[in-house]
């Protein structure tokens, strides 16, 4: 199976979340993981420029908004 994050922008989002919030961390509870994920999502919501910078590819921007 090939890895092509440019065809699936969510892979870039998950990479950002992992790098900034989860990389090499050990959590004692699932609740702690959930809390950290919520913080990561709020961070991305409040920093739309980050999301745009890692998902703003020309083929996504130029894609039609509705299927033919």
N, C-alpha and C positions, 0 to 999 in steps of 0.2 A: 504494500500500500504506500503510495507516494504522499509526501507531506508538501502541501502547497497552500500556505497561509494566505497568499495573495488572492486565491480564489474563495476564501472564506474569511472575511474580515474579523469575525468573532475570535479567530485564533490569535490575532494581534491584540485584541482586548484582553483575552485570557493571559497572554504573555506579559502584558503590562501589569495586570493584577498580580500575577505570580511574582514577577521581578520586584515590584514595589511593596507587596504586602505579605507574601507567603514564602519567598525564597529561603530555603534552609531553616525554617522555623518548625518547632515542635509544639503542638497544642495539646493541652491536657484533656480537653473535652470537645465534643462536637459543637457545643454551644459557643466555645471560644472561636472555633473556625467560622461558625455562622456570623458571629459578631465582627470578626475581621473582614469577612466578605462584604457585609453591609457597609463597613467603613470604606472599603475599596470602591464599592458602587457609588456611594455618596461622593467620594473624591472625584470620580470620573464625571458624575453629573455636574458637579461644581466647577469642573475644569474641562469644558467642552473642547478647548483648543488641543488638549492632549488626545482626545478621541479623534478629532479631525486630523491631527498630524499623523496618526498611525492607520487611518482608514480612508483617507481622502485620495483615492487613486483615480486617475482619469477615466478608466473604464467604468467605475461605479458612478461618478459624477455625470458622465455622458449617457448613462443607460436610461432608456425610456422609463417613465414612472408607471406606465400601464402597459400590460402585454397587448400585442396587436390582435 
